[in-house]
Amino acid sequence: MNPIQGIHHITAIASSPQANVDFYHNLLGQRLVKKTINFDDPHTYHLYYGDQVGSPGTIMTHFPWPNARRGVVGNGEIGASAYAIQPGSLGYWRARLAAHGVDMDDVQIRFGAEVLAFRDPDGMVLELIVDETARAPQPWLDGPIPAEHVLAGFHGVTLWEAQAEPTARLLIEQMGYQFVGQEGNRWRLRAASEAPGGYVDLLEQPGLGPGRMGAGSVHHVAFRVRDDAEEMAYQQAIRAAGFDVTPVRDRQYFHSIYWREPGGVLFEIATDPPGFTWDESVDALGSGLKLPPWYEARRDEIEAAVLPIDVKHVQREA
């Protein structure tokens, strides 16, 4: 099998859909590439943000449940989701986040790279990691961020684990990752690819209890494969390794399988195709509420249930 190519997307839980759009689309400059619904809860949005076309490795998605209670991160969850930025961009982002009152930490050094941690409106921890190899696959140049400072897709995720070794073994033996180093209780692994989102960090924290899912929690992380055939091969291999893997689910813009890794984090494998442009042109991405065919007959009901969202065109700052 071809090794996993890195992260496909990250899906989180939010509260206010408007605050979510204002933060990710307007402040971070991630294009709202798809406005659809949670297929398992059709009265809730599923919002997708990414680069110009929603390239795999750039996609952050959210289920915004209004008035959802705040989550608490613990073992068995994703503690941080990281974007890559180019050298020279850290000062720009510190100033931009500060100007908008965003809660952020002091810059740290991790595996030789500068890391800036901050929080979204629901308290979810995000990081910017300086990476000299970072390049946005198809940057959204009509957004508010100057081209030299746009987020270059994901750097990776940090999984909080009671024990790092079982999860590392899954990533290495079943998913083709390579161990690249350790700093204290943080283990780092990398996908066998130069694509965005190549890193998975395991933060080993024995004795820390489990988290509580809610607004600001990451629901799952999805890893990318090239096509359906690769996904089916991984489904068989991961089942053979003793994991309870779901049947393939049609998510309209990709096909997915799910299982929980040994520490409890929900993993997904998603296919690159068909992508986000099969039902909207590139110029129109994110402009309409897109429903899967099996929900079209309920469009009036669904549109009445979800809150309206004002997606502003934010001018690029000088």
NORSULTA-V105884 format. One record per pair of residues at least 24 apart in sequence whose C-alpha atoms are under 10 Angstrom apart, sorted by the first residue. I is the first residue (numbers start at 1). J is the second residue. D is the distance in whole Angstrom. If there is no record, write none. Layout:
BEGIN
I & J & D
I & J & D
END
This chain:
BEGIN
1 & 174 & 10
1 & 175 & 9
1 & 176 & 9
1 & 229 & 10
1 & 230 & 7
1 & 231 & 10
1 & 233 & 7
1 & 234 & 8
1 & 237 & 9
2 & 175 & 9
2 & 176 & 8
2 & 192 & 9
2 & 225 & 8
2 & 226 & 9
2 & 230 & 7
2 & 233 & 10
2 & 234 & 10
3 & 172 & 10
3 & 174 & 9
3 & 175 & 6
3 & 176 & 5
3 & 177 & 7
3 & 191 & 7
3 & 192 & 6
3 & 193 & 8
3 & 224 & 10
3 & 225 & 8
3 & 230 & 9
3 & 234 & 10
4 & 171 & 9
4 & 174 & 9
4 & 175 & 6
4 & 176 & 6
4 & 177 & 7
4 & 190 & 10
4 & 191 & 6
4 & 192 & 7
4 & 193 & 8
4 & 198 & 9
4 & 223 & 7
4 & 224 & 6
4 & 225 & 6
4 & 226 & 9
4 & 230 & 9
4 & 231 & 10
4 & 234 & 9
4 & 269 & 9
5 & 56 & 10
5 & 57 & 9
5 & 175 & 9
5 & 176 & 9
5 & 177 & 9
5 & 190 & 10
5 & 191 & 6
5 & 192 & 7
5 & 193 & 5
5 & 194 & 8
5 & 195 & 7
5 & 196 & 9
5 & 197 & 8
5 & 198 & 7
5 & 223 & 7
5 & 224 & 6
5 & 225 & 6
5 & 226 & 8
6 & 56 & 9
6 & 57 & 7
6 & 154 & 9
6 & 155 & 9
6 & 156 & 8
6 & 175 & 10
6 & 176 & 10
6 & 177 & 9
6 & 190 & 8
6 & 191 & 5
6 & 192 & 8
6 & 193 & 7
6 & 194 & 9
6 & 195 & 7
6 & 196 & 7
6 & 197 & 5
6 & 198 & 4
6 & 199 & 7
6 & 200 & 9
6 & 222 & 9
6 & 223 & 6
6 & 224 & 6
6 & 225 & 8
6 & 269 & 10
7 & 56 & 7
7 & 57 & 5
7 & 58 & 8
7 & 59 & 9
7 & 153 & 10
7 & 154 & 8
7 & 155 & 9
7 & 156 & 7
7 & 157 & 9
7 & 191 & 9
7 & 195 & 9
7 & 196 & 7
7 & 197 & 5
7 & 198 & 6
7 & 199 & 8
7 & 200 & 9
7 & 221 & 7
7 & 222 & 6
7 & 223 & 4
7 & 224 & 6
7 & 225 & 9
7 & 268 & 10
7 & 269 & 9
7 & 270 & 9
8 & 55 & 8
8 & 56 & 5
8 & 57 & 5
8 & 58 & 7
8 & 59 & 7
8 & 60 & 9
8 & 154 & 9
8 & 195 & 10
8 & 196 & 9
8 & 197 & 8
8 & 198 & 10
8 & 221 & 8
8 & 222 & 5
8 & 223 & 5
8 & 224 & 5
8 & 225 & 8
8 & 254 & 10
8 & 268 & 9
8 & 269 & 8
8 & 270 & 7
8 & 271 & 8
8 & 272 & 8
9 & 48 & 9
9 & 49 & 10
9 & 50 & 9
9 & 54 & 10
9 & 55 & 9
9 & 56 & 7
9 & 57 & 6
9 & 58 & 7
9 & 59 & 5
9 & 60 & 6
9 & 61 & 7
9 & 153 & 10
9 & 154 & 9
9 & 197 & 9
9 & 220 & 9
9 & 221 & 6
9 & 222 & 5
9 & 223 & 7
9 & 224 & 8
9 & 268 & 9
9 & 269 & 10
9 & 270 & 8
10 & 48 & 10
10 & 57 & 9
10 & 58 & 9
10 & 59 & 7
10 & 60 & 5
10 & 61 & 6
10 & 62 & 8
10 & 78 & 10
10 & 81 & 8
10 & 154 & 9
10 & 156 & 10
10 & 157 & 9
10 & 218 & 7
10 & 219 & 8
10 & 220 & 6
10 & 221 & 5
10 & 222 & 6
10 & 223 & 9
10 & 267 & 10
10 & 268 & 10
11 & 46 & 9
11 & 47 & 9
11 & 48 & 9
11 & 59 & 9
11 & 60 & 6
11 & 61 & 5
11 & 62 & 5
11 & 63 & 8
11 & 217 & 9
11 & 218 & 6
11 & 219 & 6
11 & 220 & 5
11 & 221 & 6
11 & 222 & 8
12 & 46 & 10
12 & 47 & 10
12 & 60 & 8
12 & 61 & 6
12 & 62 & 5
12 & 63 & 6
12 & 64 & 9
12 & 78 & 10
12 & 124 & 9
12 & 213 & 10
12 & 214 & 9
12 & 215 & 8
12 & 216 & 7
12 & 217 & 6
12 & 218 & 4
12 & 219 & 5
12 & 220 & 7
12 & 221 & 9
13 & 46 & 10
13 & 61 & 9
13 & 62 & 5
13 & 63 & 5
13 & 64 & 6
13 & 65 & 7
13 & 68 & 9
13 & 70 & 9
13 & 71 & 9
13 & 122 & 9
13 & 124 & 9
13 & 213 & 8
13 & 214 & 6
13 & 215 & 5
13 & 216 & 6
13 & 217 & 6
13 & 218 & 6
13 & 219 & 6
13 & 220 & 10
14 & 61 & 10
14 & 62 & 6
14 & 63 & 6
14 & 64 & 4
14 & 65 & 6
14 & 66 & 8
14 & 67 & 9
14 & 68 & 7
14 & 69 & 9
14 & 70 & 9
14 & 71 & 10
14 & 120 & 9
14 & 121 & 8
14 & 122 & 6
14 & 123 & 9
14 & 124 & 9
14 & 214 & 8
14 & 215 & 5
14 & 216 & 6
14 & 217 & 8
14 & 218 & 9
15 & 62 & 9
15 & 63 & 8
15 & 64 & 5
15 & 65 & 5
15 & 66 & 4
15 & 67 & 6
15 & 68 & 5
15 & 69 & 8
15 & 70 & 8
15 & 121 & 9
15 & 122 & 7
15 & 214 & 9
15 & 215 & 6
15 & 216 & 8
16 & 63 & 10
16 & 64 & 6
16 & 65 & 7
16 & 66 & 5
16 & 67 & 7
16 & 68 & 8
16 & 121 & 9
16 & 122 & 9
16 & 215 & 9
16 & 307 & 9
16 & 309 & 10
17 & 44 & 9
17 & 45 & 8
17 & 46 & 9
17 & 47 & 8
17 & 62 & 9
17 & 63 & 8
17 & 64 & 5
17 & 65 & 8
17 & 66 & 7
17 & 306 & 9
17 & 307 & 8
17 & 308 & 9
17 & 309 & 7
17 & 310 & 10
18 & 64 & 9
18 & 66 & 10
18 & 307 & 8
18 & 308 & 8
18 & 309 & 6
18 & 310 & 7
18 & 311 & 8
19 & 64 & 10
19 & 120 & 9
19 & 121 & 7
19 & 122 & 9
19 & 309 & 9
20 & 47 & 9
20 & 62 & 8
20 & 63 & 10
20 & 64 & 8
20 & 120 & 8
20 & 121 & 7
20 & 122 & 9
20 & 309 & 10
21 & 47 & 8
21 & 48 & 10
21 & 49 & 9
21 & 62 & 10
21 & 309 & 8
21 & 310 & 8
21 & 311 & 7
21 & 312 & 9
22 & 121 & 10
22 & 309 & 10
22 & 310 & 9
22 & 311 & 8
22 & 312 & 8
22 & 314 & 10
23 & 100 & 10
23 & 102 & 10
23 & 120 & 7
23 & 121 & 7
24 & 48 & 10
24 & 49 & 7
24 & 50 & 9
24 & 60 & 9
24 & 61 & 10
24 & 120 & 8
24 & 121 & 10
25 & 49 & 7
25 & 50 & 9
25 & 143 & 8
25 & 144 & 9
25 & 311 & 8
25 & 312 & 9
25 & 313 & 9
25 & 314 & 9
26 & 143 & 8
26 & 144 & 7
26 & 145 & 9
26 & 311 & 8
26 & 312 & 7
26 & 313 & 8
26 & 314 & 6
26 & 315 & 9
26 & 316 & 10
27 & 96 & 8
27 & 97 & 8
27 & 100 & 8
27 & 143 & 10
27 & 144 & 8
27 & 145 & 8
27 & 314 & 9
28 & 93 & 9
28 & 96 & 9
28 & 97 & 9
28 & 143 & 9
28 & 144 & 8
28 & 145 & 8
28 & 150 & 8
28 & 151 & 8
29 & 139 & 10
29 & 140 & 8
29 & 141 & 9
29 & 142 & 9
29 & 143 & 6
29 & 144 & 6
29 & 145 & 6
29 & 146 & 9
29 & 149 & 10
29 & 150 & 7
29 & 151 & 8
29 & 314 & 9
29 & 316 & 9
30 & 54 & 9
30 & 58 & 9
30 & 59 & 9
30 & 60 & 9
30 & 139 & 9
30 & 140 & 7
30 & 143 & 8
30 & 144 & 9
30 & 145 & 9
30 & 150 & 9
30 & 151 & 8
30 & 153 & 9
31 & 59 & 9
31 & 139 & 9
31 & 140 & 7
31 & 141 & 10
31 & 142 & 9
31 & 143 & 7
31 & 144 & 10
31 & 285 & 9
31 & 286 & 8
32 & 59 & 10
32 & 60 & 10
32 & 61 & 9
32 & 285 & 7
32 & 286 & 5
32 & 287 & 8
32 & 311 & 8
33 & 59 & 9
33 & 61 & 10
33 & 276 & 7
33 & 277 & 9
33 & 280 & 9
33 & 282 & 9
33 & 283 & 10
33 & 284 & 9
33 & 285 & 5
33 & 286 & 4
33 & 287 & 8
33 & 288 & 10
34 & 61 & 9
34 & 253 & 10
34 & 276 & 7
34 & 277 & 9
34 & 279 & 10
34 & 280 & 9
34 & 284 & 9
34 & 285 & 6
34 & 286 & 4
34 & 287 & 8
34 & 288 & 8
34 & 289 & 8
34 & 290 & 8
35 & 61 & 10
35 & 285 & 8
35 & 286 & 5
35 & 287 & 7
35 & 288 & 7
35 & 289 & 5
35 & 290 & 6
35 & 291 & 9
35 & 309 & 10
36 & 63 & 10
36 & 286 & 9
36 & 288 & 8
36 & 289 & 5
36 & 290 & 5
36 & 291 & 6
36 & 292 & 8
37 & 63 & 8
37 & 64 & 10
37 & 289 & 8
37 & 290 & 8
37 & 291 & 7
37 & 292 & 9
37 & 295 & 10
37 & 302 & 9
37 & 306 & 9
38 & 62 & 9
38 & 63 & 7
38 & 64 & 9
38 & 251 & 10
38 & 291 & 10
39 & 250 & 10
39 & 251 & 8
39 & 252 & 10
39 & 291 & 9
39 & 292 & 8
39 & 294 & 10
39 & 295 & 9
42 & 291 & 9
42 & 295 & 8
42 & 298 & 9
42 & 299 & 10
42 & 301 & 10
42 & 302 & 7
42 & 303 & 10
42 & 305 & 9
42 & 306 & 9
43 & 301 & 8
43 & 302 & 6
43 & 303 & 8
43 & 304 & 9
43 & 305 & 6
43 & 306 & 6
43 & 307 & 9
44 & 302 & 8
44 & 303 & 10
44 & 305 & 8
44 & 306 & 6
44 & 307 & 9
45 & 289 & 9
45 & 302 & 10
45 & 303 & 10
45 & 305 & 10
45 & 306 & 7
45 & 307 & 9
46 & 289 & 10
46 & 290 & 10
47 & 286 & 9
47 & 289 & 10
48 & 276 & 10
48 & 286 & 8
49 & 286 & 9
50 & 136 & 10
50 & 138 & 9
50 & 139 & 9
50 & 140 & 8
50 & 151 & 9
50 & 152 & 10
50 & 153 & 8
50 & 154 & 10
51 & 136 & 7
51 & 137 & 7
51 & 138 & 6
51 & 139 & 5
51 & 140 & 5
51 & 141 & 9
51 & 143 & 10
51 & 150 & 9
51 & 151 & 8
51 & 152 & 8
51 & 153 & 8
52 & 136 & 9
52 & 137 & 9
52 & 138 & 6
52 & 139 & 5
52 & 140 & 4
52 & 141 & 8
52 & 142 & 9
52 & 143 & 9
52 & 282 & 8
52 & 283 & 9
52 & 285 & 9
53 & 137 & 9
53 & 138 & 7
53 & 139 & 8
53 & 140 & 8
53 & 275 & 8
53 & 276 & 7
53 & 277 & 7
53 & 281 & 9
53 & 282 & 6
53 & 283 & 9
53 & 285 & 8
54 & 137 & 9
54 & 138 & 8
54 & 139 & 10
54 & 140 & 10
54 & 153 & 10
54 & 275 & 8
54 & 276 & 7
54 & 277 & 9
54 & 282 & 10
54 & 285 & 9
55 & 136 & 9
55 & 137 & 7
55 & 138 & 7
55 & 139 & 9
55 & 153 & 9
55 & 196 & 10
55 & 272 & 8
55 & 275 & 8
55 & 276 & 9
56 & 137 & 9
56 & 153 & 9
56 & 154 & 9
56 & 195 & 9
56 & 196 & 8
56 & 197 & 9
56 & 222 & 10
56 & 223 & 9
56 & 224 & 7
56 & 225 & 10
56 & 270 & 9
56 & 271 & 9
56 & 272 & 6
56 & 273 & 9
56 & 275 & 9
57 & 83 & 10
57 & 136 & 9
57 & 137 & 9
57 & 152 & 9
57 & 153 & 6
57 & 154 & 6
57 & 155 & 9
57 & 156 & 9
57 & 195 & 7
57 & 196 & 5
57 & 197 & 5
57 & 198 & 8
57 & 222 & 9
57 & 223 & 9
57 & 224 & 8
57 & 272 & 10
58 & 83 & 8
58 & 84 & 10
58 & 136 & 8
58 & 137 & 8
58 & 138 & 10
58 & 139 & 10
58 & 151 & 9
58 & 152 & 7
58 & 153 & 4
58 & 154 & 6
58 & 155 & 9
58 & 196 & 7
58 & 197 & 8
59 & 153 & 8
59 & 154 & 8
59 & 197 & 10
59 & 222 & 10
60 & 153 & 9
60 & 154 & 9
60 & 221 & 10
61 & 218 & 10
61 & 219 & 10
62 & 215 & 10
62 & 216 & 10
62 & 217 & 10
62 & 218 & 9
62 & 219 & 9
63 & 215 & 9
63 & 219 & 9
64 & 215 & 8
64 & 216 & 10
64 & 306 & 10
65 & 214 & 9
65 & 215 & 8
65 & 306 & 10
66 & 215 & 9
66 & 306 & 10
66 & 307 & 9
67 & 215 & 9
68 & 122 & 10
68 & 214 & 6
68 & 215 & 6
68 & 216 & 9
69 & 122 & 9
69 & 212 & 10
69 & 213 & 9
69 & 214 & 6
69 & 215 & 6
69 & 216 & 9
70 & 122 & 7
70 & 123 & 8
70 & 124 & 10
70 & 212 & 9
70 & 213 & 8
70 & 214 & 5
70 & 215 & 5
70 & 216 & 6
70 & 217 & 8
71 & 122 & 9
71 & 123 & 9
71 & 124 & 9
71 & 211 & 8
71 & 212 & 5
71 & 213 & 5
71 & 214 & 4
71 & 215 & 5
71 & 216 & 6
71 & 217 & 6
71 & 218 & 9
72 & 123 & 9
72 & 124 & 10
72 & 210 & 9
72 & 211 & 5
72 & 212 & 5
72 & 213 & 7
72 & 214 & 7
72 & 215 & 9
72 & 216 & 8
72 & 217 & 7
73 & 124 & 9
73 & 125 & 10
73 & 160 & 8
73 & 209 & 9
73 & 210 & 7
73 & 211 & 4
73 & 212 & 6
73 & 213 & 8
73 & 214 & 9
73 & 216 & 9
73 & 217 & 7
73 & 218 & 9
74 & 159 & 10
74 & 160 & 7
74 & 161 & 8
74 & 162 & 9
74 & 205 & 9
74 & 208 & 7
74 & 209 & 6
74 & 210 & 4
74 & 211 & 4
74 & 212 & 7
74 & 213 & 9
74 & 217 & 10
75 & 159 & 8
75 & 160 & 5
75 & 161 & 5
75 & 162 & 6
75 & 163 & 9
75 & 203 & 9
75 & 204 & 9
75 & 205 & 7
75 & 206 & 9
75 & 207 & 9
75 & 208 & 6
75 & 209 & 6
75 & 210 & 5
75 & 211 & 6
75 & 212 & 10
75 & 263 & 7
75 & 264 & 8
75 & 265 & 9
76 & 159 & 7
76 & 160 & 6
76 & 161 & 6
76 & 162 & 8
76 & 163 & 10
76 & 208 & 10
76 & 209 & 9
76 & 210 & 6
76 & 211 & 7
76 & 212 & 10
76 & 260 & 9
76 & 261 & 9
76 & 262 & 9
76 & 263 & 5
76 & 264 & 4
76 & 265 & 5
76 & 266 & 9
77 & 158 & 9
77 & 159 & 6
77 & 160 & 6
77 & 161 & 8
77 & 210 & 8
77 & 211 & 7
77 & 212 & 9
77 & 213 & 9
77 & 217 & 8
77 & 218 & 7
77 & 219 & 8
77 & 220 & 8
77 & 221 & 10
77 & 263 & 8
77 & 264 & 7
77 & 265 & 5
77 & 266 & 8
78 & 124 & 10
78 & 125 & 9
78 & 157 & 7
78 & 158 & 6
78 & 159 & 4
78 & 160 & 6
78 & 161 & 9
78 & 201 & 10
78 & 202 & 9
78 & 203 & 10
78 & 211 & 10
78 & 217 & 8
78 & 218 & 6
78 & 219 & 8
78 & 220 & 8
78 & 221 & 8
78 & 264 & 10
78 & 265 & 7
78 & 266 & 9
79 & 124 & 8
79 & 125 & 7
79 & 126 & 9
79 & 157 & 8
79 & 158 & 6
79 & 159 & 6
79 & 160 & 6
79 & 161 & 10
79 & 201 & 10
79 & 202 & 10
79 & 203 & 9
79 & 211 & 10
79 & 217 & 8
79 & 218 & 8
80 & 117 & 8
80 & 118 & 10
80 & 119 & 10
80 & 124 & 7
80 & 125 & 5
80 & 126 & 6
80 & 127 & 7
80 & 156 & 9
80 & 157 & 6
80 & 158 & 5
80 & 159 & 8
80 & 160 & 9
80 & 201 & 9
80 & 217 & 10
80 & 218 & 8
81 & 117 & 9
81 & 124 & 9
81 & 125 & 7
81 & 126 & 5
81 & 127 & 6
81 & 128 & 9
81 & 154 & 8
81 & 155 & 8
81 & 156 & 6
81 & 157 & 5
81 & 158 & 7
81 & 159 & 9
81 & 197 & 10
81 & 200 & 10
81 & 218 & 9
81 & 221 & 10
82 & 115 & 9
82 & 116 & 9
82 & 117 & 8
82 & 125 & 9
82 & 126 & 6
82 & 127 & 4
82 & 128 & 6
82 & 129 & 7
82 & 153 & 9
82 & 154 & 6
82 & 155 & 5
82 & 156 & 5
82 & 157 & 6
82 & 158 & 8
82 & 197 & 8
82 & 199 & 9
82 & 200 & 10
83 & 115 & 10
83 & 116 & 10
83 & 126 & 8
83 & 127 & 6
83 & 128 & 5
83 & 129 & 6
83 & 130 & 9
83 & 131 & 10
83 & 134 & 9
83 & 151 & 6
83 & 152 & 7
83 & 153 & 6
83 & 154 & 4
83 & 155 & 5
83 & 156 & 7
83 & 157 & 9
83 & 196 & 9
83 & 197 & 8
84 & 115 & 9
84 & 127 & 8
84 & 128 & 6
84 & 129 & 5
84 & 130 & 6
84 & 131 & 6
84 & 132 & 9
84 & 133 & 9
84 & 134 & 6
84 & 135 & 8
84 & 136 & 9
84 & 150 & 9
84 & 151 & 6
84 & 152 & 5
84 & 153 & 6
84 & 154 & 6
84 & 155 & 5
84 & 156 & 8
84 & 196 & 8
84 & 197 & 8
85 & 115 & 10
85 & 127 & 10
85 & 128 & 6
85 & 129 & 6
85 & 130 & 5
85 & 131 & 6
85 & 132 & 8
85 & 133 & 9
85 & 134 & 6
85 & 135 & 8
85 & 136 & 9
85 & 148 & 9
85 & 149 & 7
85 & 150 & 7
85 & 151 & 6
85 & 152 & 6
85 & 153 & 8
85 & 154 & 9
85 & 155 & 9
86 & 128 & 10
86 & 129 & 8
86 & 130 & 6
86 & 131 & 6
86 & 132 & 6
86 & 133 & 7
86 & 134 & 6
86 & 135 & 8
86 & 136 & 10
86 & 148 & 8
86 & 149 & 7
86 & 150 & 9
86 & 151 & 8
86 & 152 & 8
87 & 113 & 10
87 & 114 & 9
87 & 129 & 9
87 & 130 & 6
87 & 131 & 7
87 & 132 & 6
87 & 133 & 9
87 & 134 & 9
87 & 148 & 10
87 & 149 & 9
88 & 130 & 8
88 & 132 & 9
88 & 148 & 9
88 & 149 & 8
89 & 128 & 10
89 & 129 & 10
89 & 130 & 8
89 & 148 & 8
89 & 149 & 5
89 & 150 & 9
89 & 151 & 9
90 & 114 & 8
90 & 115 & 9
90 & 116 & 8
90 & 128 & 8
90 & 129 & 9
90 & 130 & 7
90 & 149 & 9
91 & 149 & 10
92 & 145 & 10
92 & 146 & 10
92 & 149 & 7
93 & 128 & 9
93 & 145 & 10
93 & 149 & 8
93 & 150 & 10
93 & 151 & 10
94 & 118 & 10
94 & 128 & 10
96 & 145 & 10
110 & 183 & 8
110 & 186 & 10
111 & 180 & 10
111 & 181 & 8
111 & 182 & 8
111 & 183 & 7
111 & 186 & 10
111 & 188 & 9
119 & 216 & 9
120 & 216 & 8
121 & 215 & 9
121 & 216 & 8
122 & 214 & 9
122 & 215 & 6
122 & 216 & 5
122 & 217 & 8
123 & 215 & 8
123 & 216 & 5
123 & 217 & 8
124 & 215 & 8
124 & 216 & 4
124 & 217 & 6
124 & 218 & 8
125 & 216 & 8
125 & 217 & 9
125 & 218 & 9
126 & 157 & 9
127 & 154 & 10
127 & 155 & 9
127 & 156 & 9
127 & 157 & 9
128 & 152 & 10
128 & 154 & 9
128 & 155 & 8
129 & 154 & 9
129 & 155 & 7
129 & 156 & 9
130 & 155 & 9
131 & 155 & 8
133 & 194 & 9
133 & 196 & 10
134 & 194 & 10
134 & 195 & 9
134 & 196 & 8
134 & 197 & 10
135 & 195 & 9
135 & 196 & 8
136 & 195 & 10
136 & 196 & 8
137 & 195 & 9
137 & 196 & 8
141 & 316 & 9
142 & 313 & 9
142 & 314 & 9
142 & 315 & 8
142 & 316 & 8
143 & 313 & 8
143 & 314 & 7
143 & 315 & 7
143 & 316 & 6
143 & 317 & 10
144 & 313 & 8
144 & 314 & 6
144 & 315 & 5
144 & 316 & 4
144 & 317 & 6
144 & 318 & 10
145 & 314 & 9
145 & 315 & 9
145 & 316 & 6
145 & 317 & 7
145 & 318 & 9
146 & 316 & 7
146 & 317 & 8
146 & 318 & 8
147 & 316 & 10
152 & 196 & 8
152 & 197 & 10
153 & 195 & 9
153 & 196 & 6
153 & 197 & 7
154 & 195 & 9
154 & 196 & 6
154 & 197 & 4
154 & 198 & 8
154 & 199 & 9
155 & 195 & 9
155 & 196 & 6
155 & 197 & 4
155 & 198 & 6
155 & 199 & 6
155 & 200 & 9
156 & 188 & 10
156 & 189 & 10
156 & 190 & 9
156 & 196 & 8
156 & 197 & 5
156 & 198 & 6
156 & 199 & 4
156 & 200 & 5
156 & 201 & 8
156 & 221 & 10
157 & 188 & 10
157 & 197 & 8
157 & 198 & 9
157 & 199 & 7
157 & 200 & 5
157 & 201 & 6
157 & 202 & 9
157 & 221 & 8
158 & 186 & 9
158 & 187 & 9
158 & 188 & 9
158 & 199 & 9
158 & 200 & 6
158 & 201 & 5
158 & 202 & 6
158 & 203 & 7
159 & 186 & 10
159 & 187 & 10
159 & 200 & 7
159 & 201 & 6
159 & 202 & 5
159 & 203 & 6
159 & 204 & 8
159 & 221 & 10
159 & 263 & 9
159 & 264 & 10
159 & 265 & 8
160 & 186 & 9
160 & 201 & 9
160 & 202 & 6
160 & 203 & 5
160 & 204 & 6
160 & 205 & 7
160 & 206 & 10
160 & 208 & 9
160 & 210 & 9
160 & 211 & 10
160 & 263 & 8
160 & 264 & 10
160 & 265 & 9
161 & 186 & 10
161 & 202 & 7
161 & 203 & 6
161 & 204 & 5
161 & 205 & 6
161 & 206 & 7
161 & 207 & 10
161 & 208 & 9
161 & 209 & 10
161 & 210 & 9
161 & 262 & 9
161 & 263 & 6
161 & 264 & 8
161 & 265 & 9
162 & 202 & 10
162 & 203 & 8
162 & 204 & 6
162 & 205 & 5
162 & 206 & 4
162 & 207 & 7
162 & 208 & 7
162 & 209 & 8
162 & 210 & 9
162 & 262 & 10
162 & 263 & 7
162 & 264 & 10
163 & 202 & 9
163 & 203 & 9
163 & 204 & 6
163 & 205 & 7
163 & 206 & 7
163 & 207 & 10
163 & 262 & 9
163 & 263 & 7
164 & 201 & 9
164 & 202 & 6
164 & 203 & 7
164 & 204 & 5
164 & 205 & 9
164 & 206 & 9
164 & 262 & 9
164 & 263 & 8
165 & 202 & 9
165 & 204 & 9
165 & 262 & 9
165 & 263 & 10
166 & 261 & 9
166 & 262 & 6
166 & 263 & 8
167 & 202 & 8
167 & 261 & 6
167 & 262 & 6
167 & 263 & 7
167 & 264 & 9
167 & 265 & 10
168 & 200 & 9
168 & 201 & 9
168 & 202 & 8
168 & 261 & 10
168 & 262 & 9
169 & 262 & 10
170 & 238 & 9
170 & 241 & 9
170 & 243 & 10
170 & 261 & 8
170 & 262 & 8
171 & 200 & 9
171 & 261 & 9
173 & 238 & 10
173 & 241 & 9
174 & 234 & 8
174 & 237 & 7
174 & 238 & 7
174 & 240 & 10
174 & 241 & 8
175 & 223 & 9
175 & 234 & 8
175 & 237 & 9
175 & 238 & 9
191 & 223 & 10
197 & 223 & 9
197 & 224 & 10
198 & 223 & 10
210 & 263 & 10
210 & 264 & 9
218 & 265 & 9
218 & 266 & 9
219 & 265 & 8
219 & 266 & 7
219 & 267 & 9
220 & 258 & 9
220 & 259 & 10
220 & 260 & 9
220 & 265 & 7
220 & 266 & 5
220 & 267 & 6
220 & 268 & 7
221 & 258 & 10
221 & 265 & 8
221 & 266 & 7
221 & 267 & 5
221 & 268 & 6
221 & 269 & 9
221 & 270 & 10
222 & 256 & 8
222 & 257 & 9
222 & 258 & 9
222 & 266 & 9
222 & 267 & 6
222 & 268 & 4
222 & 269 & 5
222 & 270 & 6
222 & 271 & 9
223 & 256 & 10
223 & 267 & 8
223 & 268 & 6
223 & 269 & 5
223 & 270 & 6
223 & 271 & 8
223 & 272 & 10
224 & 254 & 10
224 & 256 & 10
224 & 268 & 9
224 & 269 & 6
224 & 270 & 5
224 & 271 & 6
224 & 272 & 6
225 & 255 & 10
225 & 256 & 10
225 & 269 & 7
225 & 270 & 6
225 & 271 & 5
225 & 272 & 6
225 & 273 & 9
226 & 270 & 9
226 & 271 & 6
226 & 272 & 5
226 & 273 & 7
227 & 254 & 9
227 & 255 & 9
227 & 270 & 9
227 & 271 & 5
227 & 272 & 6
227 & 273 & 7
227 & 274 & 9
228 & 254 & 9
228 & 255 & 7
228 & 256 & 9
228 & 270 & 9
228 & 271 & 6
228 & 272 & 9
228 & 273 & 9
229 & 271 & 9
230 & 269 & 10
230 & 270 & 10
230 & 271 & 8
231 & 255 & 8
231 & 256 & 8
231 & 257 & 8
231 & 269 & 7
231 & 270 & 7
231 & 271 & 7
232 & 256 & 10
232 & 257 & 9
232 & 269 & 10
234 & 269 & 8
235 & 259 & 10
235 & 269 & 9
250 & 292 & 10
251 & 292 & 9
252 & 276 & 9
252 & 278 & 9
252 & 279 & 9
252 & 291 & 9
252 & 292 & 7
252 & 293 & 9
253 & 277 & 8
253 & 278 & 8
253 & 279 & 9
286 & 311 & 9
287 & 311 & 9
END
